[in-house]
Amino acid sequence: MSAETTDRDAHAAAPPPDRRRERRGWYFYDFACSVYSTSVLTVFLGPYLTSVAKAAADADGFVHPLGVPVRAGSVFAYSVSLSIVLAVLVMPLAGAAADRTGRKKPLLAAAAYTGAGATAGMFFLDGDRYLLGALLLILANASLAVSMALYNAYLPQIAGPEERDAVSSRGWAFGYTSGALVLVLNLVLYTGHASFGLSESAAVRICLASAGLWWGAFTLVPLRRLRDRRVAPGGAGAVGSGWRQLAATLRDMRRHPLTLSFLLAYLVYNDGVQTVISQASVYGSEELGLDQTTLITAVLLVQVLAVAGALGMGRLARSYGAKRTILASLAVWTLILAAGYLLPAGAPAWFYALAAAIGLVLGGSQALSRSLFSHLVPRGKEAEYFSAYEMSDRGLSWLGPLVFGLAYQLTGSYRDAIVSLVLFFVAGFALLARVPVRRAVAAAGNPVPERI
């Protein structure tokens, strides 16, 4: 028996107060970084970066980074897509280093504070500095992906097989709670910016930068409470060159084809989920003509309902299993996109109704996907496998934003762009339905829960 296995089993038998303390620390990383996903990626940065790019555009509405003509309205979507290129290069290497050395916390700290610093730097995004905004977005998104891969890799180590749906759902609930709290503060600042002596642009830049400060400050909690674990002798220092390690990780994953089947399904449907979330504010402002206050309050509604949705779907998973619950949520996502395509412009009430539906399925589909995947990861490979998982999480999948950006680039219509995402949910549903999850858990060498 390896030292890693011995350490994990010993931890599983640790006194409940020790485990509760580490879990609470783990929850707080969602509390820290979800503000970026909500305030920056979902609400403020898309419309604001688009306006900055339009200020730099030529008479035909194009900007020319490196001499390439790009429609100003596509800059944000392309930047989100490019961020995954950087993330794909870094995440498997960071995961392999964490698994082989057992030192997740220093890597988590480095990724978190790189992302928080890039987000705080968005305070300087004004005028026509769209390239600065694109670069900071790419850096922050890639850093978030690396940090979340390391963070998610703790889940199998702090929760037993029967506990993971609930623990994962609580983590998402913590994140949505912080997102809602900060959005309330953002709403006060943005709507009352004149009374604070601020321009609208300055208020937006403060909201962007404050998300970075929040991310950095609350990251201190998990860094104090989570603990690194020993690995088998000879693991430390065995990471080797980056590209060789990446190839080794991919070869190892091929030994678990059922785990890869789930990853493929998740890659497809979560690409759709995250693209909807990251592009919703651009769609609302540019296509539906909604003001920033409406967008903020709609996303606040999503945050509030997502807490209930994450916890509620966690309970449904206990009765019906995680796989069936996720499949049901994908059917709802497909209906949401169809409704979004038909939304009339200048009708906030319908946009709020759509936001409510998104909130009820968003947290649960994400939390249950994470907990389900944790059952499919071989022991000792958590960070490496969660690096691959994270490639398609948090809005960093490259294909969805690229499809959205290209659809707008070619048609000039955000309605055409949003409806193009239906394919991700239909294909993801079909792929997930074919995965024999109980057999996949057993093939990974893990105990099979009573309901999954």
C-alpha positions in Angstrom: 0.0 0.0 0.0 1.4 3.4 -1.0 2.0 6.3 1.4 -0.6 8.3 -0.5 -3.2 5.7 0.1 -2.3 5.3 3.7 -2.5 9.0 4.3 -5.9 9.3 2.6 -7.3 6.4 4.6 -6.0 7.9 7.8 -7.5 11.2 6.9 -10.9 9.6 6.2 -10.8 8.3 9.8 -9.8 11.7 11.2 -12.0 13.2 14.1 -15.0 15.0 12.7 -13.9 18.5 14.0 -10.7 18.2 11.9 -12.5 17.2 8.8 -15.2 19.9 9.3 -12.5 22.6 9.7 -10.8 21.6 6.5 -14.1 21.4 4.6 -15.0 24.9 5.7 -11.7 26.2 4.5 -12.3 24.4 1.2 -15.7 26.1 0.8 -14.1 29.5 1.2 -12.1 29.3 -2.0 -15.5 29.2 -3.9 -16.4 32.1 -1.7 -13.3 34.0 -2.8 -13.1 33.4 -6.5 -16.7 33.2 -7.5 -16.9 37.0 -7.2 -14.6 37.1 -10.3 -16.9 34.8 -12.2 -20.0 36.8 -11.3 -19.0 40.5 -11.1 -16.3 40.4 -13.7 -16.9 37.7 -16.3 -20.7 37.6 -16.2 -21.8 41.2 -15.4 -19.3 44.0 -16.0 -16.4 43.0 -18.2 -18.3 41.8 -21.3 -20.3 45.0 -22.0 -17.4 47.3 -20.7 -14.7 45.7 -22.8 -17.0 45.8 -25.8 -17.5 49.5 -25.3 -13.8 50.0 -25.0 -13.2 48.0 -28.2 -15.8 50.0 -30.0 -14.1 53.2 -28.9 -10.9 51.9 -30.7 -12.8 50.6 -33.7 -12.6 52.0 -37.2 -15.5 53.3 -39.2 -16.6 49.8 -40.1 -16.7 48.7 -36.4 -13.5 46.6 -36.6 -10.3 46.7 -34.5 -7.1 45.3 -35.8 -5.0 43.4 -33.1 -1.7 42.3 -34.8 -3.2 43.5 -38.1 -6.1 41.0 -38.0 -9.6 42.6 -38.5 -11.9 41.7 -35.6 -15.4 43.0 -35.1 -15.4 45.0 -31.9 -18.3 43.0 -30.5 -16.4 39.8 -30.8 -13.3 40.9 -28.8 -14.7 39.6 -25.4 -15.8 36.2 -26.8 -12.5 35.7 -28.5 -10.5 36.7 -25.4 -12.4 34.1 -23.3 -11.7 31.5 -26.0 -8.0 32.4 -26.1 -7.7 32.1 -22.4 -8.3 28.3 -22.6 -5.2 28.0 -24.9 -3.1 29.3 -22.0 -5.0 27.2 -19.5 -4.6 24.0 -21.5 -0.8 24.4 -21.5 -0.6 25.1 -17.7 -3.3 23.1 -16.0 -2.1 19.6 -16.6 1.5 20.6 -15.6 0.3 22.2 -12.4 -1.8 19.1 -11.6 1.0 16.7 -12.3 3.3 18.7 -10.1 0.8 18.8 -7.3 0.2 15.0 -7.4 3.8 14.1 -7.6 5.0 16.5 -4.8 1.9 16.6 -2.7 2.2 20.4 -2.5 -1.1 21.7 -3.8 -1.3 24.8 -1.5 1.7 26.7 -2.9 0.5 26.1 -6.4 -3.0 27.1 -5.5 -1.7 30.3 -3.9 0.4 31.2 -6.9 -2.5 30.7 -9.3 -5.0 32.5 -7.1 -2.9 35.6 -6.6 -1.9 35.8 -10.2 -5.6 35.9 -11.1 -6.5 38.3 -8.3 -3.7 40.6 -9.4 -4.8 40.6 -13.0 -8.4 41.3 -12.0 -7.3 44.2 -9.7 -5.4 45.6 -12.7 -8.6 46.0 -14.6 -9.0 49.3 -12.8 -6.7 50.8 -15.4 -8.9 49.6 -18.3 -10.3 52.8 -19.8 -10.3 54.9 -23.0 -9.5 52.6 -26.0 -7.2 50.1 -24.1 -9.1 47.1 -25.4 -5.8 45.1 -25.8 -5.0 45.7 -22.1 -8.5 44.4 -21.2 -8.1 41.4 -23.4 -4.7 40.5 -22.0 -5.9 40.9 -18.3 -9.0 38.8 -19.1 -6.9 36.0 -20.6 -4.5 36.0 -17.7 -7.2 36.1 -15.0 -9.3 33.3 -16.7 -6.3 31.0 -17.1 -5.2 31.6 -13.5 -8.8 30.8 -12.3 -8.7 27.6 -14.2 -5.4 26.4 -12.7 -6.5 27.4 -9.2 -9.8 25.6 -9.6 -8.2 22.4 -10.8 -6.1 22.3 -7.7 -9.0 23.3 -5.5 -11.3 20.6 -6.9 -8.6 18.0 -6.4 -9.1 18.3 -2.7 -12.7 17.0 -2.9 -11.9 13.3 -2.9 -9.6 13.9 0.1 -12.0 15.8 2.3 -15.3 13.9 1.6 -16.2 10.2 1.4 -18.0 8.7 -1.6 -21.5 9.2 -0.1 -20.7 12.8 1.0 -19.4 14.4 -2.1 -22.7 15.5 -3.7 -23.6 17.4 -0.6 -20.1 18.8 0.0 -19.7 19.9 -3.6 -23.1 21.5 -3.6 -22.3 23.4 -0.4 -19.1 24.7 -2.0 -21.1 26.1 -5.0 -23.6 27.6 -2.5 -20.8 29.4 -0.7 -19.7 30.8 -4.1 -23.1 32.0 -5.1 -23.6 33.6 -1.7 -20.5 35.7 -2.1 -21.4 36.5 -5.6 -24.8 37.8 -4.5 -23.4 39.8 -1.6 -20.8 41.6 -3.8 -23.3 42.2 -6.6 -25.5 44.1 -4.1 -22.5 46.3 -3.2 -21.8 46.7 -6.9 -25.4 47.7 -7.6 -25.3 50.4 -4.9 -22.0 51.8 -6.3 -23.0 51.7 -9.9 -26.5 53.1 -9.6 -25.4 55.8 -7.2 -22.1 56.6 -8.9 -22.9 60.3 -9.4 -23.6 60.7 -5.7 -20.2 59.2 -4.9 -18.6 61.7 -7.3 -17.7 59.0 -9.8 -18.2 58.7 -13.5 -20.0 55.6 -14.8 -16.7 54.2 -16.2 -14.9 54.8 -12.9 -17.7 52.9 -11.0 -17.4 49.9 -13.4 -13.6 49.9 -13.0 -13.9 50.0 -9.2 -16.3 47.0 -9.4 -13.9 45.1 -11.5 -10.9 45.8 -9.3 -12.7 45.1 -6.1 -13.4 41.6 -7.3 -9.6 41.0 -7.5 -9.2 42.4 -3.9 -12.0 40.1 -2.6 -10.5 37.1 -4.4 -7.1 37.7 -2.9 -8.3 38.5 0.7 -10.6 35.4 1.1 -8.1 33.0 -0.4 -6.2 33.3 2.9 -8.8 31.2 4.6 -8.4 28.0 2.5 -4.6 28.5 2.5 -4.7 28.4 6.3 -7.1 25.4 6.7 -6.3 23.0 3.8 -3.3 20.8 4.2 -0.9 19.1 1.8 -0.6 15.4 1.9 2.3 13.0 1.6 3.1 11.1 -1.5 4.8 7.8 -2.2 8.7 8.0 -1.9 10.3 9.2 -5.0 7.3 11.3 -6.1 8.8 14.7 -5.2 11.0 16.1 -7.9 9.8 13.6 -10.5 7.7 16.0 -12.5 10.2 16.2 -15.3 9.8 18.4 -18.3 6.5 20.1 -18.9 5.6 18.6 -22.3 6.7 15.0 -21.3 4.5 15.2 -18.2 1.5 16.5 -20.2 1.9 13.5 -22.6 2.2 11.1 -19.6 -1.0 12.5 -18.1 -2.9 12.1 -21.4 -1.6 8.5 -21.8 -2.6 7.6 -18.3 -6.1 9.0 -18.9 -6.5 6.6 -21.9 -6.3 3.7 -19.4 -9.7 4.8 -18.1 -12.0 5.1 -21.1 -15.2 5.4 -19.2 -13.8 8.4 -17.2 -12.8 9.9 -20.5 -16.3 9.3 -21.8 -17.7 11.4 -19.0 -15.1 14.1 -19.5 -16.1 14.3 -23.1 -19.8 14.7 -22.3 -18.9 17.3 -19.6 -16.7 19.2 -22.0 -19.5 19.5 -24.4 -22.4 20.5 -22.2 -20.5 22.6 -19.8 -19.0 24.5 -22.7 -22.5 25.5 -23.5 -23.4 26.4 -19.9 -20.3 28.6 -19.4 -20.7 30.3 -22.8 -24.2 31.3 -21.9 -23.1 32.7 -18.6 -20.1 34.6 -19.9 -22.0 36.1 -22.9 -25.3 36.8 -21.2 -24.6 40.4 -20.3 -23.3 41.1 -23.8 -26.5 39.6 -25.2 -28.7 41.6 -22.8 -27.0 44.9 -23.5 -26.2 44.7 -27.2 -29.2 42.6 -28.5 -32.0 43.3 -26.0 -31.0 46.9 -25.3 -31.1 46.4 -21.5 -29.3 48.9 -19.2 -26.5 47.9 -16.8 -28.7 48.1 -13.8 -31.1 45.6 -15.2 -28.2 43.3 -16.0 -26.8 43.5 -12.5 -30.1 42.8 -10.8 -30.8 39.9 -13.2 -27.5 38.3 -12.3 -28.1 39.0 -8.7 -31.4 37.0 -9.1 -29.3 34.2 -10.7 -27.0 34.2 -7.7 -29.7 34.0 -5.1 -31.6 31.3 -6.8 -28.5 29.4 -7.7 -27.8 28.8 -3.9 -31.2 27.2 -3.6 -30.8 25.4 -6.9 -27.4 23.9 -5.9 -28.8 22.6 -2.6 -32.1 21.5 -4.0 -30.5 19.5 -6.9 -28.1 18.0 -4.3 -31.2 16.6 -2.6 -32.7 15.4 -5.8 -29.4 13.5 -6.6 -29.8 11.6 -3.3 -33.1 10.3 -4.5 -32.6 9.9 -8.2 -28.8 9.9 -8.6 -26.5 12.6 -9.9 -26.5 11.4 -13.5 -30.3 11.5 -13.9 -30.4 14.9 -12.2 -27.8 16.4 -14.5 -29.6 15.0 -17.6 -32.8 16.7 -16.4 -30.9 20.0 -16.0 -29.6 19.8 -19.5 -33.1 19.5 -20.9 -34.0 22.7 -19.0 -30.9 24.4 -20.4 -32.1 23.7 -23.9 -35.5 25.2 -23.2 -33.7 28.3 -21.7 -31.7 28.9 -24.9 -34.8 28.6 -27.0 -36.6 31.1 -24.8 -33.6 33.4 -24.9 -33.7 33.4 -28.7 -37.3 34.5 -28.7 -37.0 37.2 -26.0 -38.3 40.6 -27.1 -35.9 43.6 -27.0 -36.5 46.1 -24.2 -38.5 43.7 -22.0 -36.7 43.4 -18.6 -39.5 41.3 -17.1 -38.9 38.5 -19.5 -35.2 38.7 -19.0 -35.7 38.4 -15.3 -37.8 35.3 -15.8 -35.1 33.7 -17.9 -32.5 34.6 -15.2 -34.6 32.9 -12.6 -34.7 29.7 -14.7 -30.9 29.8 -15.2 -30.4 30.3 -11.5 -32.4 27.2 -10.6 -30.4 24.8 -12.8 -26.9 26.5 -12.9 -25.5 25.7 -9.4 -26.9 22.2 -9.3 -25.6 21.1 -12.8 -22.1 22.4 -11.9 -22.0 21.0 -8.4 -23.2 17.5 -9.3 -20.9 17.3 -12.3 -18.0 18.0 -10.0 -19.0 15.4 -7.4 -19.8 12.8 -10.1 -16.4 13.2 -11.7 -14.7 12.9 -8.3 -15.9 9.3 -8.2 -14.3 8.5 -11.5 -10.7 9.7 -10.6 -8.1 7.0 -9.7 -6.5 7.5 -6.4 -3.3 9.6 -6.4 -4.3 11.3 -9.7 -6.7 13.9 -8.4 -4.9 17.1 -9.4 -4.0 15.7 -12.8 -7.5 14.6 -13.6 -9.1 17.6 -12.2 -6.8 19.7 -14.4 -8.4 18.0 -17.4 -11.8 18.5 -15.9 -11.1 22.2 -15.3 -10.3 22.7 -19.0 -14.0 22.7 -19.6 -15.1 24.6 -16.5 -15.7 28.2 -15.5 -16.3 29.5 -19.0 -12.9 28.6 -20.2 -13.8 26.1 -22.9 -12.5 27.4 -26.2 -15.2 26.1 -28.5 -18.3 27.7 -27.1 -17.0 31.3 -27.0 -15.4 30.7 -30.4 -18.6 29.5 -31.9 -20.5 32.4 -30.3 -17.9 35.0 -31.5 -17.8 33.6 -35.0 -21.6 33.5 -35.3 -21.7 37.2 -34.4 -18.6 37.9 -36.6 -20.4 36.4 -39.6 -24.0 37.4 -39.0 -23.8 40.6 -36.9 -26.7 39.1 -34.8 -26.4 38.0 -31.2 -29.6 36.0 -31.5 -28.0 33.8 -34.1 -25.0 33.5 -31.8 -27.0 32.5 -28.8 -29.1 29.9 -30.6 -26.0 28.2 -32.0 -25.3 27.0 -28.5 -28.2 24.6 -28.4 -26.0 22.0 -30.1 -23.8 21.8 -27.0 -26.7 20.8 -24.7 -28.2 18.3 -27.1 -24.9 16.6 -27.8 -23.8 16.7 -24.2 -27.1 15.1 -23.1 -26.6 12.3 -25.7 -23.0 11.7 -24.6 -23.7 11.6 -20.9 -26.7 9.3 -21.3 -24.4 6.7 -22.8 -21.9 6.7 -19.9 -22.4 3.7 -17.5 -21.4 5.6 -14.4 -21.5 2.7 -11.9 -19.2 0.7 -14.1 -17.0 3.8 -14.5 -16.6 4.3 -10.8 -15.7 0.6 -10.3 -13.2 0.8 -13.2 -11.4 3.7 -11.5 -10.9 1.6 -8.4 -13.4 3.5 -6.2 -16.3 2.3 -4.1 -19.6 2.6 -5.9 -22.2 4.7 -3.9 -25.7 3.4 -3.4 -27.1 6.1 -5.8 -25.1 7.7 -8.5 
